[in-house]
């Protein structure tokens, strides 16, 4: 059992753990400092929150059951299964026998958050080290118990066995004779990928049956005894200030109560419909101010750089050689501008939270990628110590980078404090569209040159506002200048699946096709001429081979396009075929995507991630865009904001490149970056129209 010397777990957490887990063996993993939060999102922990070593816990009960603790959240990416596979490999057992406790600030060690495709490359190795250390301690315990050489002992199915004598002991029995707390050293005997038994194979989602039959609970399903429902009064536009409020009508609604805390106004009621009816009856006046519309967006971004002192510290800047010299040596020169619109995350489950106060202590069940960050936000907003706040994240109905923050949790906690009862708050779809943050819009300007041999001579790349992720080019060019420019922006913006890598890949891979056309070179041949990196070349060649690039010409009205790139340790190449009618009705017919992320943990799960990323990427590529004016979102409904539908989905073929000689990288984000430029390049081949804006369909409709 843990004691007061275990770092990274509060006194509140220790009491909760002791109460629920019983006896057994606990393994503490010593790790380097936390991974920094990703751009445009994530929470930074203060020094008093961040222990010197981040714990990763493994508990073996007296009955032999294995429970693993991780601060990571399950938001649809199925890390519950992949992390169980990692632990099962080391303990030589079935993944289904591993229980995971995830994203509970009272029970799991501190974690910066679930973002940046970091779970597979960071948490899985951490848990492997913990589990392999546990395995070695169990073998040592059996060796002492039977006075035999540990080399003669084998671990399988939750037991350690001496083959010579046939003696066998379960994990629970052996755990009782081991020191209660042991430190994992960095040279723990983790199993190499070439010897994986549980990982490296397709394994069904561990809780698939509960999900399919509707038994599985998400944040919006949580119920507490005596629970009320909440709703929040929203201003008519961003940055509006409340000047007066009249909630007298609420007194006539049975069980409804008005809650006001400065500019925060909400209601509680016995059911959700009553709460929303009550908040709609409030008479409020607001002071509003004029703001720009989406028609002015790109000129606004270009004309409003951030303050000079902050701009001087911007990331995503590199320079080598001389752009002027490169352009002077060029046979062909190009200059192009690309734009990407604001888009919404559109999670399957809008933000939801249930808040419950027990005296001065607060527990919140909510869907977030950053439970410890939300705990900090709650403590600050409500003026309570962090040790008095517990955040529990049930498996959440998708996030896509959009659930770093804890607005809904704070609102629910305020309502619950005023009501003196637990309160559930579930944002409506319109609230999710309006008051969550968006993927940043941006402008990208490229100036380039290519010589007579089809080799790049110059590459100047400027990204305004989108972000620096994926901004570097994988292509060889001696004279390059790459810059990300922070700007002021009109809407709340933050992380999105793939971050700015989607925008940067769209611009770069579209421009590479423009250069190939200018040089009269096949797009695949042109890329390979300028690409030396072996992992990027491997996926590009694999996708082209499966697609049949160069073997057949597209039918009339059809076009082929391709793109490739790298981000977060993953390497992707995408080939697309589109069809277009004479009146420019577009359909993506076929997509082939090759992906390499080191050693593959779960092939079918990886294919699901890639296919989902391709479909999601089609939305931003073709039709998703947030429309706004004067601080109001103009299309805050699914009837107005189009996401990909079943009839938009093309035939998708996935080519997995398994590299067991390389560490596993994450796969939740990188597969999204190739589809937009591949489709754009296919549109050009089919029609001769070069579309340089995402989404692309509005441009085609007005050409």
C-alpha positions as CSV (number, residue, x, y, z in Angstrom):
1,X,0.0,0.0,0.0
2,X,1.2,3.6,-0.6
3,X,2.4,5.6,2.3
4,X,3.0,9.3,3.0
5,X,6.4,9.1,1.2
6,X,4.9,8.4,-2.2
7,X,5.3,11.6,-4.3
8,X,2.7,12.9,-6.7
9,X,-0.4,11.8,-4.8
10,X,-2.1,14.1,-2.3
11,X,-3.3,13.2,1.2
12,X,-6.9,13.2,-0.2
13,X,-5.8,10.8,-2.9
14,X,-4.0,8.5,-0.5
15,X,-7.1,8.2,1.7
16,X,-9.2,7.4,-1.3
17,X,-6.8,4.8,-2.6
18,X,-6.4,3.1,0.8
19,X,-10.1,2.9,1.2
20,X,-10.8,1.3,-2.2
21,X,-7.9,-0.9,-3.1
22,X,-7.0,-3.1,-0.1
23,X,-3.6,-4.8,0.3
24,X,-1.1,-5.9,-2.3
25,X,1.9,-4.6,-4.1
26,X,2.4,-1.1,-5.5
27,X,5.0,-0.1,-8.0
28,X,6.3,3.5,-8.3
29,X,7.9,4.5,-11.6
30,X,10.5,7.2,-11.5
31,X,10.3,9.3,-14.7
32,X,11.8,12.5,-16.2
33,X,9.9,15.8,-16.2
34,X,6.5,16.0,-17.8
35,X,6.1,16.6,-21.5
36,X,5.2,20.3,-22.2
37,X,1.7,21.2,-23.1
38,X,0.9,21.4,-26.8
39,X,0.5,24.7,-28.7
40,X,-2.8,26.5,-28.3
41,X,-3.9,24.2,-25.5
42,X,-2.9,22.2,-22.5
43,X,-2.3,23.3,-18.9
44,X,1.0,24.1,-17.3
45,X,1.3,22.9,-13.8
46,X,2.7,25.2,-11.1
47,X,5.9,24.1,-9.3
48,X,4.0,22.9,-6.2
49,X,1.8,20.6,-8.3
50,X,4.5,19.0,-10.3
51,X,6.5,16.4,-8.3
52,X,10.1,15.7,-9.2
53,X,9.1,12.3,-10.4
54,X,5.8,11.5,-12.0
55,X,4.3,8.3,-10.7
56,X,2.8,5.5,-12.8
57,X,1.1,3.0,-10.5
58,X,0.5,-0.7,-10.7
59,X,-1.4,-2.5,-8.0
60,X,-1.7,-6.3,-7.5
61,X,-4.4,-7.3,-5.1
62,X,-4.2,-10.3,-2.7
63,X,-6.5,-12.1,-5.1
64,X,-4.1,-11.5,-8.0
65,X,-6.0,-8.9,-9.9
66,X,-3.9,-6.2,-11.6
67,X,-5.0,-2.6,-11.6
68,X,-3.1,0.1,-13.5
69,X,-3.4,3.8,-12.8
70,X,-2.8,6.5,-15.4
71,X,-3.8,10.2,-15.6
72,X,-4.5,9.8,-19.3
73,X,-8.1,10.1,-20.5
74,X,-10.1,7.9,-22.8
75,X,-11.7,10.1,-25.4
76,X,-12.4,7.6,-28.1
77,X,-8.9,6.8,-29.2
78,X,-9.0,3.4,-27.4
79,X,-5.9,3.8,-25.2
80,X,-7.6,1.8,-22.6
81,X,-7.0,-1.2,-24.8
82,X,-3.5,-0.3,-26.0
83,X,-2.2,0.5,-22.6
84,X,-3.6,-2.8,-21.2
85,X,-1.8,-4.6,-24.1
86,X,1.5,-3.0,-22.9
87,X,1.1,-4.1,-19.3
88,X,-0.2,-7.5,-20.3
89,X,3.0,-8.0,-22.4
90,X,5.2,-7.5,-19.4
91,X,3.1,-9.5,-17.0
92,X,2.6,-12.3,-19.5
93,X,-1.2,-12.2,-19.2
94,X,-4.3,-11.4,-21.3
95,X,-5.1,-7.7,-21.8
96,X,-8.7,-8.4,-20.7
97,X,-7.3,-9.3,-17.2
98,X,-5.9,-5.7,-16.7
99,X,-8.1,-3.1,-15.1
100,X,-7.3,0.5,-15.8
101,X,-8.2,3.5,-13.5
102,X,-7.8,6.5,-15.7
103,X,-7.9,10.3,-15.3
104,X,-9.0,10.6,-11.7
105,X,-7.1,13.3,-9.8
106,X,-7.6,11.5,-6.5
107,X,-6.4,8.1,-7.6
108,X,-4.0,8.6,-10.6
109,X,-0.6,10.3,-10.6
110,X,-0.3,13.7,-12.0
111,X,-0.4,13.9,-15.8
112,X,-0.1,17.0,-18.0
113,X,-3.0,15.8,-20.2
114,X,-4.0,13.6,-23.1
115,X,-2.9,15.5,-26.2
116,X,-0.2,15.7,-28.8
117,X,-0.2,12.0,-29.6
118,X,1.9,11.4,-26.5
119,X,0.1,8.5,-24.8
120,X,1.7,5.7,-26.9
121,X,5.3,7.1,-26.9
122,X,5.3,8.2,-23.3
123,X,2.7,6.5,-21.1
124,X,3.0,3.0,-22.7
125,X,6.8,2.8,-22.1
126,X,6.2,4.0,-18.5
127,X,3.7,1.4,-17.8
128,X,5.9,-1.2,-19.4
129,X,8.7,-0.3,-17.1
130,X,6.4,-0.5,-14.1
131,X,4.9,-3.9,-15.2
132,X,8.3,-5.4,-16.1
133,X,9.7,-4.4,-12.7
134,X,6.7,-6.0,-11.0
135,X,7.3,-9.1,-13.0
136,X,10.9,-9.3,-12.0
137,X,10.0,-8.8,-8.3
138,X,7.4,-11.6,-8.5
139,X,10.0,-13.9,-10.0
140,X,12.5,-12.9,-7.2
141,X,9.8,-13.7,-4.6
142,X,9.1,-17.1,-6.1
143,X,12.8,-17.8,-6.3
144,X,13.2,-17.1,-2.6
145,X,10.1,-19.0,-1.7
146,X,11.2,-22.2,-3.4
147,X,15.0,-21.7,-3.2
148,X,15.4,-22.2,-6.9
149,X,17.3,-20.3,-9.6
150,X,15.1,-17.5,-10.9
151,X,16.3,-18.3,-14.5
152,X,14.2,-21.5,-14.2
153,X,11.0,-19.7,-13.5
154,X,8.3,-18.7,-16.0
155,X,5.5,-16.2,-15.8
156,X,2.2,-16.8,-17.5
157,X,-1.6,-16.3,-16.8
158,X,-1.1,-14.5,-13.5
159,X,1.2,-17.1,-12.0
160,X,4.9,-17.8,-11.6
161,X,5.8,-21.5,-12.3
162,X,8.9,-23.7,-11.6
163,X,8.8,-26.0,-14.6
164,X,11.1,-28.5,-13.0
165,X,9.0,-29.1,-9.9
166,X,5.7,-28.0,-11.2
167,X,5.2,-25.7,-8.3
168,X,3.2,-22.6,-9.0
169,X,2.1,-19.4,-7.2
170,X,-0.3,-16.7,-8.1
171,X,0.6,-13.0,-8.3
172,X,-1.5,-12.2,-5.3
173,X,0.2,-14.8,-3.1
174,X,3.7,-13.7,-4.1
175,X,2.9,-10.0,-3.8
176,X,2.3,-10.4,-0.1
177,X,6.0,-11.2,0.5
178,X,7.3,-8.2,-1.5
179,X,8.1,-4.7,-0.2
180,X,5.0,-2.6,-0.3
181,X,6.7,0.1,-2.4
182,X,9.4,-0.5,-4.9
183,X,11.1,2.0,-7.2
184,X,11.3,1.2,-10.8
185,X,14.8,1.9,-12.3
186,X,15.3,3.0,-15.8
187,X,16.9,-0.2,-17.0
188,X,13.8,-2.3,-16.2
189,X,13.5,-5.4,-18.4
190,X,10.8,-4.2,-20.8
191,X,10.0,-6.5,-23.7
192,X,11.3,-5.5,-27.1
193,X,8.7,-5.1,-29.9
194,X,10.1,-8.2,-31.7
195,X,9.0,-10.3,-28.7
196,X,5.6,-8.7,-28.0
197,X,2.8,-11.2,-27.5
198,X,-0.2,-9.0,-26.5
199,X,0.9,-5.8,-28.3
200,X,1.6,-5.9,-32.0
201,X,-1.7,-7.8,-32.6
202,X,-5.3,-6.7,-33.1
203,X,-7.1,-6.8,-29.8
204,X,-10.8,-6.0,-29.5
205,X,-11.8,-2.9,-27.5
206,X,-11.8,-4.0,-23.9
207,X,-15.2,-2.5,-23.0
208,X,-16.8,-2.9,-26.5
209,X,-19.8,-4.9,-25.3
210,X,-20.8,-2.2,-22.7
211,X,-20.6,0.4,-25.4
212,X,-22.6,-1.5,-27.9
213,X,-25.4,-2.3,-25.5
214,X,-25.6,1.2,-24.2
215,X,-24.4,0.3,-20.7
216,X,-21.2,2.3,-20.8
217,X,-21.5,5.7,-19.0
218,X,-20.1,8.9,-20.4
219,X,-20.0,12.3,-18.5
220,X,-23.5,13.2,-19.7
221,X,-24.8,9.9,-18.2
222,X,-23.6,10.4,-14.7
223,X,-26.3,10.5,-12.0
224,X,-26.0,11.5,-8.3
225,X,-28.6,11.2,-5.5
226,X,-30.7,14.3,-5.3
227,X,-29.2,15.8,-8.4
228,X,-30.6,18.9,-10.1
229,X,-30.0,20.1,-13.6
230,X,-28.5,23.4,-14.6
231,X,-28.5,25.9,-17.5
232,X,-26.5,29.1,-17.9
233,X,-27.5,32.4,-19.3
234,X,-25.4,33.2,-22.3
235,X,-24.6,36.7,-23.7
236,X,-25.9,37.5,-27.2
237,X,-22.3,38.1,-28.4
238,X,-18.7,37.6,-27.4
239,X,-17.3,40.1,-24.9
240,X,-20.7,41.4,-24.0
241,X,-21.1,42.7,-20.5
242,X,-24.2,42.3,-18.4
243,X,-26.0,45.5,-17.4
244,X,-29.2,44.2,-15.9
245,X,-31.0,41.0,-15.2
246,X,-34.6,40.2,-14.1
247,X,-35.2,36.6,-13.1
248,X,-38.5,37.2,-11.3
249,X,-40.3,34.7,-13.7
250,X,-38.3,31.8,-12.3
251,X,-40.1,32.0,-9.0
252,X,-43.3,30.8,-10.8
253,X,-41.5,27.7,-12.1
254,X,-41.7,24.7,-9.8
255,X,-38.4,23.7,-8.3
256,X,-36.3,26.3,-10.3
257,X,-33.9,28.6,-8.7
258,X,-31.9,31.6,-9.9
259,X,-28.1,31.6,-9.4
260,X,-26.1,34.8,-9.8
261,X,-22.4,35.4,-9.2
262,X,-21.4,38.7,-10.7
263,X,-21.7,38.3,-14.5
264,X,-22.4,34.6,-14.1
265,X,-26.2,33.9,-14.2
266,X,-27.7,30.4,-14.3
267,X,-30.6,28.3,-13.0
268,X,-31.1,24.9,-11.4
269,X,-34.2,22.8,-11.8
270,X,-35.5,19.3,-11.3
271,X,-34.9,18.3,-14.9
272,X,-33.1,19.5,-18.0
273,X,-36.1,20.8,-19.9
274,X,-37.2,22.8,-16.8
275,X,-33.7,24.3,-16.4
276,X,-33.6,25.4,-20.0
277,X,-37.1,26.8,-19.9
278,X,-36.2,28.8,-16.8
279,X,-33.1,30.3,-18.2
280,X,-34.9,31.3,-21.4
281,X,-37.4,33.2,-19.3
282,X,-34.7,35.5,-17.8
283,X,-34.9,39.1,-19.0
284,X,-31.3,40.5,-19.4
285,X,-29.7,43.5,-21.0
286,X,-26.2,43.5,-22.3
287,X,-23.6,46.0,-23.5
288,X,-22.2,44.8,-26.8
289,X,-19.5,46.1,-29.1
290,X,-19.0,45.9,-32.8
291,X,-16.7,43.1,-34.1
292,X,-15.4,41.8,-37.4
293,X,-17.1,39.2,-39.6
294,X,-15.6,36.1,-41.3
295,X,-15.5,38.2,-44.6
296,X,-12.8,40.3,-43.0
297,X,-11.0,37.5,-41.3
298,X,-7.8,37.1,-43.4
299,X,-7.1,40.7,-43.8
300,X,-7.6,41.2,-40.1
301,X,-5.0,38.4,-39.3
302,X,-2.5,39.8,-41.7
303,X,-2.9,43.4,-40.4
304,X,-2.8,42.6,-36.7
305,X,0.5,41.0,-35.5
306,X,1.1,40.4,-31.9
307,X,3.1,42.7,-29.8
308,X,6.8,42.9,-30.8
309,X,8.2,41.5,-27.6
310,X,6.0,38.3,-27.9
311,X,6.5,38.0,-31.6
312,X,10.3,37.9,-31.0
313,X,9.8,34.7,-29.0
314,X,7.6,32.9,-31.6
315,X,8.2,29.3,-32.3
316,X,8.4,27.7,-35.7
317,X,11.2,29.8,-37.2
318,X,14.2,28.6,-39.1
319,X,16.5,29.9,-41.7
320,X,19.3,28.6,-43.8
321,X,21.1,29.9,-46.9
322,X,19.8,32.9,-48.9
323,X,16.3,33.1,-50.4
324,X,17.5,35.7,-52.8
325,X,20.3,33.5,-54.0
326,X,17.9,30.6,-54.4
327,X,15.5,32.6,-56.4
328,X,18.3,33.9,-58.6
329,X,19.3,30.3,-59.4
330,X,15.7,29.2,-60.1
331,X,14.4,28.4,-63.6
332,X,10.8,28.7,-62.4
333,X,9.6,30.9,-59.5
334,X,6.2,30.8,-57.7
335,X,4.4,32.9,-55.2
336,X,1.1,31.7,-53.7
337,X,-1.1,32.4,-50.7
338,X,-3.3,29.8,-48.9
339,X,-6.0,30.3,-46.3
340,X,-7.7,28.1,-43.8
341,X,-11.0,28.9,-42.0
342,X,-11.9,28.6,-38.4
343,X,-13.6,25.2,-37.9
344,X,-15.3,23.6,-34.9
345,X,-14.5,20.3,-33.1
346,X,-18.1,19.0,-33.2
347,X,-17.5,16.2,-30.6
348,X,-20.2,13.5,-30.5
349,X,-20.7,14.4,-26.8
350,X,-21.0,18.2,-26.1
351,X,-19.3,19.4,-22.9
352,X,-20.9,17.9,-19.8
353,X,-20.2,18.0,-16.0
354,X,-21.7,16.8,-12.8
355,X,-20.5,18.7,-9.7
356,X,-21.1,17.7,-6.1
357,X,-20.0,19.5,-2.9
358,X,-19.4,17.5,0.4
359,X,-18.8,20.3,2.8
360,X,-15.8,22.2,1.5
361,X,-14.7,19.4,-0.8
362,X,-15.7,19.3,-4.5
363,X,-16.0,16.4,-6.9
364,X,-16.6,17.0,-10.6
365,X,-17.2,14.3,-13.2
366,X,-16.5,15.8,-16.6
367,X,-15.2,15.1,-20.0
368,X,-11.7,16.7,-20.4
369,X,-8.3,15.9,-21.8
370,X,-6.6,17.6,-18.9
371,X,-8.1,16.5,-15.5
372,X,-5.3,18.0,-13.4
373,X,-5.5,21.3,-15.4
374,X,-9.3,21.4,-14.8
375,X,-8.7,20.8,-11.2
376,X,-6.4,23.8,-11.1
377,X,-9.0,25.9,-12.9
378,X,-11.8,24.8,-10.5
379,X,-9.6,25.6,-7.5
380,X,-8.8,29.1,-8.8
381,X,-12.3,30.0,-9.9
382,X,-13.9,28.8,-6.7
383,X,-11.2,29.9,-4.3
384,X,-10.6,26.5,-2.7
385,X,-7.4,24.5,-2.2
386,X,-6.6,22.0,-5.0
387,X,-6.4,19.2,-2.5
388,X,-10.1,19.8,-1.9
389,X,-11.0,19.3,-5.5
390,X,-11.3,16.0,-7.3
391,X,-11.8,15.7,-11.0
392,X,-13.0,12.3,-12.5
393,X,-13.1,11.8,-16.2
394,X,-15.4,9.0,-17.4
395,X,-14.7,7.8,-20.9
396,X,-15.6,10.8,-23.0
397,X,-17.5,11.0,-26.3
398,X,-14.7,12.4,-28.3
399,X,-12.6,15.6,-27.9
400,X,-10.2,16.1,-30.9
401,X,-8.1,18.6,-28.9
402,X,-11.2,20.6,-28.0
403,X,-11.6,19.6,-24.4
404,X,-8.5,20.9,-22.7
405,X,-10.5,23.6,-20.8
406,X,-13.0,23.3,-17.9
407,X,-15.6,25.9,-18.5
408,X,-18.5,23.5,-18.1
409,X,-17.0,22.0,-15.0
410,X,-16.7,25.4,-13.4
411,X,-20.2,26.4,-14.3
412,X,-21.6,23.2,-12.8
413,X,-19.6,23.7,-9.6
414,X,-20.9,27.2,-9.2
415,X,-24.5,26.0,-9.7
416,X,-24.0,23.1,-7.3
417,X,-22.5,25.4,-4.6
418,X,-25.5,27.7,-4.8
419,X,-28.0,24.9,-4.8
420,X,-26.5,22.8,-2.1
421,X,-27.1,19.7,-4.2
422,X,-25.3,17.9,-7.0
423,X,-25.9,19.6,-10.4
424,X,-25.6,18.3,-13.9
425,X,-24.8,20.7,-16.7
426,X,-24.8,19.5,-20.3
427,X,-24.1,22.1,-23.0
428,X,-26.5,22.2,-25.9
429,X,-25.1,21.7,-29.4
430,X,-25.5,25.4,-30.0
431,X,-23.5,26.2,-26.8
432,X,-20.8,23.7,-28.0
433,X,-20.6,25.4,-31.4
434,X,-20.5,28.9,-29.8
435,X,-18.7,28.9,-26.5
436,X,-16.0,26.2,-27.1
437,X,-12.8,27.2,-28.9
438,X,-12.1,26.7,-32.6
439,X,-9.2,25.5,-34.7
440,X,-7.3,28.6,-35.6
441,X,-7.8,30.2,-39.0
442,X,-4.7,31.3,-40.9
443,X,-2.9,32.7,-43.9
444,X,0.1,31.0,-45.4
445,X,2.4,32.7,-48.0
446,X,5.0,30.7,-49.9
447,X,7.7,31.9,-52.3
448,X,9.7,29.2,-54.0
449,X,12.0,28.4,-56.9
450,X,13.0,25.3,-58.9
451,X,15.9,24.7,-61.3
452,X,16.0,23.0,-64.7
453,X,16.5,19.6,-63.1
454,X,13.4,19.9,-61.0
455,X,15.3,20.5,-57.8
456,X,14.2,23.1,-55.2
457,X,16.4,26.2,-55.0
458,X,14.4,28.4,-52.6
459,X,11.6,28.0,-50.0
460,X,10.2,30.9,-48.1
461,X,7.2,30.0,-45.9
462,X,5.2,32.4,-43.6
463,X,2.3,31.2,-41.5
464,X,0.1,33.8,-39.8
465,X,-1.9,32.6,-36.8
466,X,-2.5,28.9,-37.7
467,X,0.5,27.7,-35.7
468,X,3.9,26.1,-36.1
469,X,3.1,22.4,-36.0
470,X,4.3,20.7,-39.2
471,X,5.7,23.9,-40.5
472,X,9.1,22.5,-41.5
473,X,9.5,21.0,-45.0
474,X,10.8,17.5,-45.3
475,X,12.2,18.3,-48.8
476,X,15.8,19.1,-49.5
477,X,16.4,22.8,-50.2
478,X,19.5,24.7,-49.4
479,X,17.9,28.2,-49.2
480,X,14.9,28.2,-46.9
481,X,13.2,30.7,-44.6
482,X,10.3,29.4,-42.5
483,X,8.4,31.6,-40.0
484,X,5.3,31.4,-37.8
485,X,3.8,34.8,-37.0
486,X,1.5,35.2,-34.0
487,X,-1.4,37.6,-34.6
488,X,-4.4,38.9,-32.8
489,X,-7.5,36.9,-33.6
490,X,-11.3,37.5,-33.4
491,X,-12.5,34.1,-32.0
492,X,-11.5,31.9,-29.1
493,X,-9.0,29.4,-30.6
494,X,-7.1,26.4,-29.4
495,X,-5.9,22.9,-30.1
496,X,-7.5,20.7,-32.8
497,X,-6.6,17.3,-34.1
498,X,-3.2,17.7,-35.8
499,X,-3.0,21.3,-34.7
500,X,-1.6,23.6,-37.5
501,X,0.0,20.6,-39.2
502,X,-3.1,20.3,-41.3
503,X,-2.9,23.9,-42.6
504,X,0.9,23.8,-43.1
505,X,0.7,20.5,-45.0
506,X,-2.2,21.7,-47.1
507,X,-0.2,24.8,-48.2
508,X,3.2,23.0,-48.6
509,X,1.8,20.0,-50.5
510,X,-0.4,22.1,-52.7
511,X,2.5,24.3,-53.5
512,X,4.7,21.3,-54.3
513,X,2.2,20.3,-56.9
514,X,2.2,23.8,-58.3
515,X,6.0,23.6,-58.6
516,X,5.7,20.2,-60.3
517,X,3.3,21.5,-62.8
518,X,5.5,24.6,-63.5
519,X,8.5,22.3,-64.0
520,X,6.5,19.8,-66.1
521,X,7.4,16.9,-63.8
522,X,5.0,14.2,-62.5
523,X,4.0,15.1,-58.8
524,X,5.3,11.8,-57.4
525,X,8.6,12.1,-59.4
526,X,9.0,15.7,-58.3
527,X,8.6,14.9,-54.6
528,X,11.0,11.9,-54.8
529,X,13.6,14.1,-56.6
530,X,13.6,16.5,-53.6
531,X,13.0,14.0,-50.8
532,X,15.8,12.1,-49.1
533,X,14.3,11.2,-45.7
534,X,13.9,7.4,-45.9
535,X,10.8,7.1,-43.7
536,X,8.9,9.7,-45.6
537,X,10.0,8.2,-48.9
538,X,8.8,4.7,-47.7
539,X,5.2,5.8,-47.0
540,X,5.1,7.9,-50.2
541,X,6.2,4.9,-52.3
542,X,3.9,2.5,-50.4
543,X,0.8,4.7,-51.0
544,X,1.7,5.3,-54.6
545,X,2.2,1.6,-55.2
546,X,-1.1,0.6,-53.7
547,X,-2.9,3.4,-55.5
548,X,-1.4,2.4,-58.8
549,X,0.1,5.9,-59.4
550,X,1.3,6.3,-62.9
551,X,-0.1,3.0,-64.1
552,X,-3.4,4.3,-65.4
553,X,-4.8,7.7,-66.4
554,X,-7.9,9.0,-64.7
555,X,-11.2,8.8,-66.4
556,X,-12.7,12.0,-67.9
557,X,-14.0,14.2,-65.0
558,X,-11.7,12.4,-62.5
559,X,-8.4,13.5,-61.0
560,X,-5.6,12.0,-59.0
561,X,-3.7,13.8,-56.2
562,X,-1.1,12.9,-53.6
563,X,0.6,14.4,-50.6
564,X,3.0,13.3,-47.9
565,X,4.5,14.6,-44.6
566,X,5.5,14.0,-41.1
567,X,4.3,15.1,-37.6
568,X,4.7,13.9,-34.1
569,X,6.9,11.0,-35.0
570,X,4.4,9.6,-37.6
571,X,4.9,9.5,-41.4
572,X,2.0,9.7,-43.8
573,X,1.3,9.7,-47.5
574,X,-2.1,10.0,-49.1
575,X,-3.4,9.4,-52.6
576,X,-6.9,10.5,-53.6
577,X,-9.1,10.1,-56.6
578,X,-12.0,12.6,-57.1
579,X,-14.8,12.9,-59.6
580,X,-16.3,16.2,-60.7
581,X,-19.4,16.9,-62.8
582,X,-19.5,19.7,-65.4
583,X,-21.4,21.8,-62.8
584,X,-18.5,21.2,-60.3
585,X,-20.3,18.7,-58.0
586,X,-17.4,17.0,-56.3
587,X,-17.0,13.5,-54.8
588,X,-14.0,11.9,-53.3
589,X,-14.1,8.4,-54.8
590,X,-11.0,6.7,-53.3
591,X,-8.3,7.3,-50.8
592,X,-5.1,5.3,-50.2
593,X,-3.2,6.3,-47.1
594,X,0.1,4.8,-46.0
595,X,1.2,5.4,-42.4
596,X,4.2,4.5,-40.3
597,X,4.5,5.2,-36.6
598,X,7.3,2.8,-35.5
599,X,6.2,-0.5,-34.0
600,X,2.5,-1.0,-34.4
601,X,0.7,-1.7,-31.1
602,X,-2.8,-2.7,-32.4
603,X,-3.2,-2.9,-36.2
604,X,-7.0,-2.8,-36.4
605,X,-7.1,0.0,-33.9
606,X,-4.5,1.9,-35.9
607,X,-6.5,1.4,-39.1
608,X,-9.6,2.8,-37.3
609,X,-7.6,5.9,-36.3
610,X,-6.4,6.4,-39.8
611,X,-9.8,5.9,-41.4
612,X,-11.4,8.3,-38.8
613,X,-8.8,10.9,-39.4
614,X,-9.3,10.7,-43.2
615,X,-13.1,11.2,-42.8
616,X,-12.7,14.0,-40.3
617,X,-10.1,15.7,-42.5
618,X,-12.6,15.7,-45.5
619,X,-14.8,18.0,-43.5
620,X,-12.2,20.7,-43.0
621,X,-10.9,20.2,-46.6
622,X,-14.3,20.5,-48.4
623,X,-17.0,22.3,-46.4
624,X,-16.5,23.0,-42.7
625,X,-16.1,26.7,-41.8
626,X,-17.3,28.8,-38.9
627,X,-19.4,31.8,-40.1
628,X,-19.4,34.8,-37.7
629,X,-20.2,38.5,-37.5
630,X,-20.3,41.0,-34.6
631,X,-19.3,38.5,-32.0
632,X,-22.0,35.9,-33.0
633,X,-21.6,32.5,-34.6
634,X,-24.0,32.4,-37.5
635,X,-24.0,28.6,-38.1
636,X,-24.2,27.0,-34.6
637,X,-26.3,24.0,-35.6
638,X,-25.6,20.8,-37.4
639,X,-28.3,21.8,-39.8
640,X,-26.1,24.8,-40.7
641,X,-22.6,23.5,-40.2
642,X,-21.9,20.5,-42.4
643,X,-19.7,17.7,-41.2
644,X,-18.9,14.6,-43.3
645,X,-21.9,12.3,-43.8
646,X,-22.1,8.6,-44.7
647,X,-22.5,9.5,-48.4
648,X,-19.3,11.6,-48.3
649,X,-17.1,8.7,-47.2
650,X,-14.9,7.4,-50.0
651,X,-13.4,3.9,-50.4
652,X,-10.5,4.1,-48.0
653,X,-7.5,1.7,-48.2
654,X,-4.9,1.8,-45.4
655,X,-1.3,0.6,-45.8
656,X,0.4,0.0,-42.5
657,X,4.2,0.2,-42.4
658,X,5.3,-1.7,-39.3
659,X,8.8,-0.8,-38.0
660,X,9.4,-3.0,-35.0
661,X,13.0,-1.6,-34.9
662,X,11.7,1.8,-33.9
663,X,9.8,3.1,-30.9
664,X,6.0,3.4,-31.2
665,X,4.7,6.9,-31.9
666,X,1.2,8.2,-31.5
667,X,-1.3,7.9,-34.3
668,X,-4.3,10.0,-33.3
669,X,-3.4,13.2,-35.2
670,X,-0.9,12.8,-38.0
671,X,-3.1,10.7,-40.4
672,X,-5.4,13.8,-40.8
673,X,-2.8,16.0,-42.5
674,X,-2.6,14.4,-45.9
675,X,-6.2,14.3,-47.2
676,X,-6.8,18.0,-47.9
677,X,-3.8,18.6,-50.1
678,X,-4.3,15.2,-51.9
679,X,-7.9,16.2,-52.7
680,X,-6.9,19.7,-53.7
681,X,-4.2,18.3,-56.1
682,X,-6.7,15.9,-57.6
683,X,-9.1,18.8,-58.2
684,X,-6.5,20.6,-60.1
685,X,-5.7,17.5,-62.3
686,X,-9.4,17.0,-63.0
687,X,-10.4,20.6,-63.7
688,X,-7.3,22.8,-64.0
689,X,-8.6,24.8,-61.0
690,X,-6.1,25.4,-58.2
691,X,-7.9,25.8,-55.0
692,X,-5.8,27.5,-52.3
693,X,-8.4,27.9,-49.5
694,X,-9.9,25.4,-47.0
695,X,-12.7,24.6,-47.3
696,X,-12.5,24.1,-51.0
697,X,-16.1,23.5,-52.2
698,X,-17.2,27.2,-51.7
699,X,-14.3,28.2,-53.9
700,X,-15.3,25.7,-56.6
701,X,-18.9,26.9,-56.5
702,X,-18.0,30.5,-57.2
703,X,-15.2,30.0,-59.8
